Amino acid sequence: MQKNLISHLSAFGRKNRDLYLKAINLPFVSDLTKFEETFEEIRKSPDVSEKEKKYLMKRYDGKELWAKCHLKSRFGGGISTTSRIESFHAKLKQNLTSSSSLQKVLQVFKDLIKIQTTKFKEEFLRHGNFVSTEKVMLLSKIEENCSDYISKKISPKLFKALNYTIEKKRNCNAW
């Protein structure tokens, strides 16, 4: 979306650089009020041509699909970047047709989750973290009580948090 904004608002960028930077960063504004205020400021600017205003209004109508402040309130399965979504779309297109059974659809989604969790695991293992017995037990408790997706999503963060050790402070007896 940002690339799209850059290409359509480049003339505006030469007239009002500060407002142009706000415009191309609209997709990343996470506060709804700030998003609306910034959009109105851009829309009302005399530096914005009618063609650019028309483009902005067209994009504004679909803001729920690209603005971070709107995406936060929608379920996205933990995915918010276009490249990952496009990757999933490609895999879905590869494996499903309009006549695919519900069972096939669910199997493909299960396979996609397995691929993602494997990627998380491989990324975690590349960092060479030490895994203690206590950490494995804690992880098994999480796996028992949570879905596969949640436990695989939590695992790397859990291990990273638990890998910190308590060290004795120098020149005193306090920990």
Secondary structure, 3 states (H helix, E strand, C coil): CHHHHHHHCHHHHHHCHHHHHHHHCHHHCCCHHHHHHHHHHHHCCCCCCHHHHHHHHHHHHCHHHCCHHHHCCCCCCCCCCHHHHHHHHHHHHHHCCCCCCHHHHHHHHHHHHHHHHHHHHHHHHHCCCCCCHHHHHHHHHHHHHCCHHHHHHHHHHHHHHHCCCCCCCCCCCCC
